[in-house]
Amino acid sequence: MQRIGLFTPIKIKTMELANRVIMSPMFTNSAAPGGFVSKNTIKHYVDRARSGVGLIMTEHTSVSSYYIHPGLRLQISSDDHIEGFKKLIAAVHSEGCKIGLQIAHSIYGVGKKPHELTNEECYGIIGDFVAGARRAYEAGFDTIELHYAHTYTMADFISRRTNLRTDEFGGDIYGRMFMHLEILKRVREIVAPDYPLFARISAEEFVLGGNTIVQSRIFAEELVKNGVDCMDVSAGVRFDDAPVKGYSDQRGKPTIEYPDGPNVYLAEEIKKVVDVPVVTVGKLGNPEFADDVIAEGRADMVALARPLIADPMWVRKVKDHRFDRITECLYCTECLYERHDPSAYIHCMRYTCQNACPANVEVPLYLDFARRGMYREAYKVIQNENPLVLTCGRVCNHLCESMCNRVKIDEPIAIRGIKRFITDWILEHDGKFPMPEMEAPNGKRVAVVGSGPSGLSCAFYLKKKGYEVTVFEALEVIGGMLAVGLPEYRLPRDKFAKEIALFEEMGIEFVTGKRIGKDLSVKELRRMGYMAVYLAVGDHNDRKLGVAGEGSEGVMSGVSFLRSLKTGAAPDFNGKEIIVVGGGNVSMDCARSAIRLGAAKVSLFCLEKEKEMPAHADEVREGCEEGLLVFNGWGPLEIIAEEGRVCGVKFKKCTAVFDSSGRFNPVYDEGSQMKVGADYVICAIGQALSREVVAGSEELIEIRGNVIEAAYFGGTGTPWIFAGGDCTTGPDSVVGGVNRGKEAASSIDRYLGGDGQVISKKYIKRELSKPVDETPSKRQAMPTLSPKERKSCFRETECGFSEGQIAKEAGRCLRCDVLKVSRL
């Protein structure tokens, strides 16, 4: 008999799940005002869907706009909510994942008890549930879960501790479940007969006088008799929890002191009395234990919440047997209760820096090596997940720092600056960067189109796996926008050349000045013997403003202006007045470069308010120190020209850039305008894909909108063609491109018969090498050129930390990734 485990498919009514791992419903604090789905909501669930989880059960979503827990909670209390859920469902389905919605109601949220409600209010609750279920069904969810557990209305009604009513809504266990069964029956009537319905219960409340497994067995039997197709068996989380305050909540969210799966026995008990699949939940992040739970028949599925917060890719890593790569949940529950920004949507508080890094670099480990002066070891930790160590040490947008837990005490650690020092030290002492471990050549050829961050990353990891890799670059230099789009003061070309030298030393072949789609088609690459092709062509075309006068002499794009700096064809800005339009990092690079070219006045206009600007705050601050004038909340109405040459720009006031759901949807005050004179105008509002790359291969590559259609892991509609980076996402960060290239390399390796494991085995144990020091200490200040010095040259702005500063700064790390208590 075949062993049934975590990755054995399961079918519930017509819903077929690829495996038996459910993302357990867990409050994310991500809803937009009014309970609407936001971009953060979608991102949160899509990140887990990509891992390969069998079913996402969306967090408890209120069927009432009044009876609701506090916080930024999702609602399905109005038909207006349906459209947002349709977008969420489409996004999750696009990753090949099923998604359900848990619907809930909370009288606790408004401080009421069951006996305080009128009969009319009770029937109103039933109506709210049915209406919410109808909306969820119309939105297209694959299943609906009725939330009858924890500290929500239906748990209050089923509990013999909190339901003191003696009418049809109370009394014995059968009276107390009247509302639950009535909701279930009515929901069953509005969905298809073969549509799966789940119900979550607290099988043990763990409070004095509360329900035990005795009552819950009866409850489960009745739910299944009346149409429930899957029992989701939880426990505790009752806030009316005297006499032992907090114990019930802890049993529902077991902490590290508990053994693995302390509530599995409850699912076993429910399985004895029902004939539908049973889900167990609670401290099941140990993959071997979770697999045994399924194999031994103790439960049919496992639900994970916190382990998927700690590591969104948990499922994929477990399936690949890469337990060494899992960022292990420490069950501290800080993700729920101790976020340093309570308004932020939920995230792990133990791996904040590592999880914030798109490339998943193990930041605490390399900081610890750097503190101890072990810089080569630190470099290898970074290189294992991100081969562009030097580049990211200088130009990374360092999301890791924005999530650093050190802010609870003083300031975030200067992670990017430490990374930069590591590479500078290695070049000073060794003259070059260390080679990664490489497998023997396998004789298989892969073509990479584009040598930007994504292309270089893909080539690096494929070469490590033994592939013969050729990188085709349209420009005459290697590096794409890294080589021609970043000013010298941010990424000096001699330093970048040292990084590229490593790729060349590995044996990666670079062919420059070759445009795919013009000089060669993708199909021709295939005929040349390349078994797979990775498209990483970036976004080199400029987005237009779409206003009158844009074609006037003296109006240029941000990308072409930055490129002119590297080719020696920069315009003469000396003594001129320059306007830059755009609020991102490219616009800041343009503005600060214009200052260095001797412009008399440089003004930057953008739609966003100061705190909304996409540009990094440090870039804006340093630009202002150099004399840049920033005008927030203004958009171009017209470029004014005389005799065909620009002489100014007319702007209109922008009152809002984003709508209530976070989408880009500018609103203007047409009556508020101003005219500003200029000798040159640089438009830097974004980049667009050049469609030239698909010429001659249009039937093989789908372009949707302004991007190549490709999955997160790089796959396209043509099995041997992969794509990633900016050409599939739109403009992204350098480290974001690195990650897409790494994921594509894994997919290409699998396609060509490999195991997809492009990341070397992790061997470093997470442990403290010194006591953690929580004494407040100031962040080390990075030495920089003075504003006066910066304005007159393109020398690197930052001078780098000293070795003494590195020891102090890296020593500020709190090692949140290491458990401070002993395991039981």
Secondary structure in CASP SS format (residue, H / E / C, confidence):
PFRMAT SS
TARGET T0000
AUTHOR 0000-0000-0000
METHOD secondary structure of the structure
MODEL  1
M C 1.00
Q C 1.00
R C 1.00
I C 1.00
G C 1.00
L C 1.00
F C 1.00
T C 1.00
P C 1.00
I E 1.00
K E 1.00
I E 1.00
K C 1.00
T C 1.00
M E 1.00
E E 1.00
L E 1.00
A C 1.00
N C 1.00
R C 1.00
V E 1.00
I E 1.00
M E 1.00
S C 1.00
P C 1.00
M C 1.00
F C 1.00
T C 1.00
N C 1.00
S C 1.00
A C 1.00
A E 1.00
P C 1.00
G C 1.00
G C 1.00
F E 1.00
V C 1.00
S C 1.00
K H 1.00
N H 1.00
T H 1.00
I H 1.00
K H 1.00
H H 1.00
Y H 1.00
V H 1.00
D H 1.00
R H 1.00
A H 1.00
R C 1.00
S C 1.00
G C 1.00
V C 1.00
G C 1.00
L E 1.00
I E 1.00
M E 1.00
T E 1.00
E E 1.00
H E 1.00
T E 1.00
S E 1.00
V C 1.00
S C 1.00
S C 1.00
Y C 1.00
Y C 1.00
I C 1.00
H C 1.00
P C 1.00
G C 1.00
L C 1.00
R C 1.00
L C 1.00
Q E 1.00
I C 1.00
S C 1.00
S C 1.00
D H 1.00
D H 1.00
H H 1.00
I H 1.00
E H 1.00
G H 1.00
F H 1.00
K H 1.00
K H 1.00
L H 1.00
I H 1.00
A H 1.00
A H 1.00
V H 1.00
H H 1.00
S C 1.00
E C 1.00
G C 1.00
C C 1.00
K E 1.00
I E 1.00
G E 1.00
L E 1.00
Q E 1.00
I E 1.00
A E 1.00
H C 1.00
S C 1.00
I C 1.00
Y H 1.00
G H 1.00
V H 1.00
G C 1.00
K C 1.00
K C 1.00
P H 1.00
H H 1.00
E H 1.00
L C 1.00
T C 1.00
N H 1.00
E H 1.00
E H 1.00
C H 1.00
Y H 1.00
G H 1.00
I H 1.00
I H 1.00
G H 1.00
D H 1.00
F H 1.00
V H 1.00
A H 1.00
G H 1.00
A H 1.00
R H 1.00
R H 1.00
A H 1.00
Y H 1.00
E H 1.00
A H 1.00
G C 1.00
F C 1.00
D C 1.00
T E 1.00
I E 1.00
E E 1.00
L E 1.00
H E 1.00
Y E 1.00
A C 1.00
H C 1.00
T C 1.00
Y C 1.00
T H 1.00
M H 1.00
A H 1.00
D H 1.00
F H 1.00
I H 1.00
S C 1.00
R C 1.00
R C 1.00
T C 1.00
N C 1.00
L C 1.00
R C 1.00
T C 1.00
D C 1.00
E C 1.00
F C 1.00
G C 1.00
G C 1.00
D C 1.00
I H 1.00
Y H 1.00
G H 1.00
R H 1.00
M C 1.00
F H 1.00
M H 1.00
H H 1.00
L H 1.00
E H 1.00
I H 1.00
L H 1.00
K H 1.00
R H 1.00
V H 1.00
R H 1.00
E H 1.00
I H 1.00
V C 1.00
A C 1.00
P C 1.00
D C 1.00
Y C 1.00
P C 1.00
L E 1.00
F E 1.00
A E 1.00
R E 1.00
I E 1.00
S E 1.00
A C 1.00
E C 1.00
E C 1.00
F C 1.00
V C 1.00
L C 1.00
G C 1.00
G C 1.00
N C 1.00
T C 1.00
I H 1.00
V H 1.00
Q H 1.00
S H 1.00
R H 1.00
I H 1.00
F H 1.00
A H 1.00
E H 1.00
E H 1.00
L H 1.00
V H 1.00
K H 1.00
N C 1.00
G C 1.00
V C 1.00
D C 1.00
C E 1.00
M E 1.00
D E 1.00
V E 1.00
S E 1.00
A C 1.00
G C 1.00
V C 1.00
R C 1.00
F C 1.00
D C 1.00
D C 1.00
A C 1.00
P C 1.00
V C 1.00
K C 1.00
G C 1.00
Y H 1.00
S H 1.00
D H 1.00
Q H 1.00
R H 1.00
G H 1.00
K C 1.00
P C 1.00
T C 1.00
I C 1.00
E C 1.00
Y C 1.00
P C 1.00
D C 1.00
G C 1.00
P C 1.00
N C 1.00
V H 1.00
Y H 1.00
L H 1.00
A H 1.00
E H 1.00
E H 1.00
I H 1.00
K H 1.00
K C 1.00
V C 1.00
V C 1.00
D C 1.00
V C 1.00
P C 1.00
V E 1.00
V E 1.00
T E 1.00
V E 1.00
G C 1.00
K C 1.00
L C 1.00
G C 1.00
N C 1.00
P H 1.00
E H 1.00
F H 1.00
A H 1.00
D H 1.00
D H 1.00
V H 1.00
I H 1.00
A H 1.00
E C 1.00
G C 1.00
R C 1.00
A C 1.00
D C 1.00
M E 1.00
V E 1.00
A E 1.00
L E 1.00
A C 1.00
R H 1.00
P H 1.00
L H 1.00
I H 1.00
A H 1.00
D C 1.00
P C 1.00
M C 1.00
W H 1.00
V H 1.00
R H 1.00
K H 1.00
V H 1.00
K H 1.00
D C 1.00
H C 1.00
R C 1.00
F H 1.00
D H 1.00
R H 1.00
I C 1.00
T C 1.00
E C 1.00
C C 1.00
L C 1.00
Y C 1.00
C C 1.00
T C 1.00
E H 1.00
C H 1.00
L H 1.00
Y H 1.00
E C 1.00
R C 1.00
H C 1.00
D C 1.00
P C 1.00
S C 1.00
A C 1.00
Y C 1.00
I C 1.00
H C 1.00
C C 1.00
M C 1.00
R C 1.00
Y C 1.00
T H 1.00
C H 1.00
Q H 1.00
N H 1.00
A H 1.00
C C 1.00
P C 1.00
A C 1.00
N C 1.00
V C 1.00
E C 1.00
V H 1.00
P H 1.00
L H 1.00
Y H 1.00
L H 1.00
D H 1.00
F H 1.00
A H 1.00
R H 1.00
R C 1.00
G C 1.00
M C 1.00
Y H 1.00
R H 1.00
E H 1.00
A H 1.00
Y H 1.00
K H 1.00
V H 1.00
I H 1.00
Q H 1.00
N H 1.00
E H 1.00
N C 1.00
P C 1.00
L C 1.00
V H 1.00
L H 1.00
T H 1.00
C H 1.00
G H 1.00
R H 1.00
V H 1.00
C C 1.00
N C 1.00
H C 1.00
L H 1.00
C H 1.00
E H 1.00
S H 1.00
M C 1.00
C C 1.00
N H 1.00
R H 1.00
V H 1.00
K H 1.00
I C 1.00
D C 1.00
E C 1.00
P C 1.00
I C 1.00
A C 1.00
I H 1.00
R H 1.00
G H 1.00
I H 1.00
K H 1.00
R H 1.00
F H 1.00
I H 1.00
T H 1.00
D H 1.00
W H 1.00
I H 1.00
L H 1.00
E H 1.00
H H 1.00
D H 1.00
G C 1.00
K C 1.00
F C 1.00
P C 1.00
M C 1.00
P C 1.00
E C 1.00
M C 1.00
E C 1.00
A C 1.00
P C 1.00
N C 1.00
G C 1.00
K C 1.00
R E 1.00
V E 1.00
A E 1.00
V E 1.00
V E 1.00
G C 1.00
S C 1.00
G C 1.00
P H 1.00
S H 1.00
G H 1.00
L H 1.00
S H 1.00
C H 1.00
A H 1.00
F H 1.00
Y H 1.00
L H 1.00
K H 1.00
K H 1.00
K C 1.00
G C 1.00
Y C 1.00
E E 1.00
V E 1.00
T E 1.00
V E 1.00
F E 1.00
E E 1.00
A C 1.00
L C 1.00
E C 1.00
V C 1.00
I C 1.00
G C 1.00
G C 1.00
M H 1.00
L H 1.00
A H 1.00
V H 1.00
G C 1.00
L C 1.00
P C 1.00
E C 1.00
Y C 1.00
R C 1.00
L C 1.00
P C 1.00
R H 1.00
D H 1.00
K H 1.00
F H 1.00
A H 1.00
K H 1.00
E H 1.00
I H 1.00
A H 1.00
L H 1.00
F H 1.00
E H 1.00
E H 1.00
M H 1.00
G C 1.00
I C 1.00
E E 1.00
F E 1.00
V E 1.00
T E 1.00
G C 1.00
K C 1.00
R C 1.00
I E 1.00
G C 1.00
K C 1.00
D C 1.00
L E 1.00
S C 1.00
V H 1.00
K H 1.00
E H 1.00
L H 1.00
R H 1.00
R H 1.00
M C 1.00
G C 1.00
Y C 1.00
M C 1.00
A E 1.00
V E 1.00
Y E 1.00
L E 1.00
A C 1.00
V C 1.00
G C 1.00
D C 1.00
H C 1.00
N E 1.00
D E 1.00
R C 1.00
K C 1.00
L C 1.00
G C 1.00
V C 1.00
A E 1.00
G C 1.00
E C 1.00
G C 1.00
S C 1.00
E E 1.00
G C 1.00
V E 1.00
M E 1.00
S E 1.00
G H 1.00
V H 1.00
S H 1.00
F H 1.00
L H 1.00
R H 1.00
S H 1.00
L H 1.00
K H 1.00
T H 1.00
G C 1.00
A C 1.00
A C 1.00
P C 1.00
D C 1.00
F C 1.00
N C 1.00
G C 1.00
K C 1.00
E E 1.00
I E 1.00
I E 1.00
V E 1.00
V E 1.00
G C 1.00
G C 1.00
G C 1.00
N H 1.00
V H 1.00
S H 1.00
M H 1.00
D H 1.00
C H 1.00
A H 1.00
R H 1.00
S H 1.00
A H 1.00
I H 1.00
R H 1.00
L C 1.00
G C 1.00
A C 1.00
A C 1.00
K E 1.00
V E 1.00
S E 1.00
L E 1.00
F E 1.00
C E 1.00
L C 1.00
E C 1.00
K C 1.00
E H 1.00
K H 1.00
E H 1.00
M C 1.00
P C 1.00
A C 1.00
H C 1.00
A H 1.00
D H 1.00
E H 1.00
V H 1.00
R H 1.00
E H 1.00
G H 1.00
C H 1.00
E H 1.00
E C 1.00
G C 1.00
L C 1.00
L E 1.00
V E 1.00
F E 1.00
N E 1.00
G C 1.00
W E 1.00
G E 1.00
P E 1.00
L E 1.00
E E 1.00
I E 1.00
I E 1.00
A E 1.00
E E 1.00
E C 1.00
G C 1.00
R E 1.00
V E 1.00
C E 1.00
G E 1.00
V E 1.00
K E 1.00
F E 1.00
K E 1.00
K E 1.00
C E 1.00
T E 1.00
A E 1.00
V E 1.00
F E 1.00
D C 1.00
S C 1.00
S C 1.00
G C 1.00
R C 1.00
F E 1.00
N E 1.00
P E 1.00
V E 1.00
Y E 1.00
D E 1.00
E E 1.00
G E 1.00
S E 1.00
Q E 1.00
M E 1.00
K E 1.00
V E 1.00
G E 1.00
A C 1.00
D C 1.00
Y E 1.00
V E 1.00
I E 1.00
C E 1.00
A C 1.00
I C 1.00
G C 1.00
Q E 1.00
A E 1.00
L C 1.00
S C 1.00
R H 1.00
E H 1.00
V H 1.00
V H 1.00
A C 1.00
G C 1.00
S C 1.00
E C 1.00
E C 1.00
L C 1.00
I C 1.00
E C 1.00
I E 1.00
R E 1.00
G C 1.00
N C 1.00
V E 1.00
I E 1.00
E C 1.00
A C 1.00
A C 1.00
Y C 1.00
F C 1.00
G C 1.00
G E 1.00
T C 1.00
G C 1.00
T C 1.00
P C 1.00
W C 1.00
I E 1.00
F E 1.00
A E 1.00
G C 1.00
G C 1.00
D H 1.00
C H 1.00
T H 1.00
T H 1.00
G C 1.00
P C 1.00
D C 1.00
S C 1.00
V H 1.00
V H 1.00
G H 1.00
G H 1.00
V H 1.00
N H 1.00
R H 1.00
G H 1.00
K H 1.00
E H 1.00
A H 1.00
A H 1.00
S H 1.00
S H 1.00
I H 1.00
D H 1.00
R H 1.00
Y H 1.00
L C 1.00
G C 1.00
G C 1.00
D C 1.00
G C 1.00
Q C 1.00
V C 1.00
I C 1.00
S C 1.00
K C 1.00
K C 1.00
Y C 1.00
I C 1.00
K C 1.00
R C 1.00
E C 1.00
L C 1.00
S C 1.00
K C 1.00
P C 1.00
V C 1.00
D C 1.00
E C 1.00
T C 1.00
P C 1.00
S C 1.00
K C 1.00
R C 1.00
Q C 1.00
A C 1.00
M C 1.00
P C 1.00
T E 1.00
L C 1.00
S C 1.00
P H 1.00
K H 1.00
E H 1.00
R H 1.00
K H 1.00
S C 1.00
C C 1.00
F C 1.00
R C 1.00
E C 1.00
T C 1.00
E E 1.00
C C 1.00
G C 1.00
F C 1.00
S C 1.00
E H 1.00
G H 1.00
Q H 1.00
I H 1.00
A H 1.00
K H 1.00
E H 1.00
A H 1.00
G C 1.00
R C 1.00
C C 1.00
L C 1.00
R C 1.00
C C 1.00
D C 1.00
V C 1.00
L C 1.00
K C 1.00
V C 1.00
S C 1.00
R C 1.00
L C 1.00
END
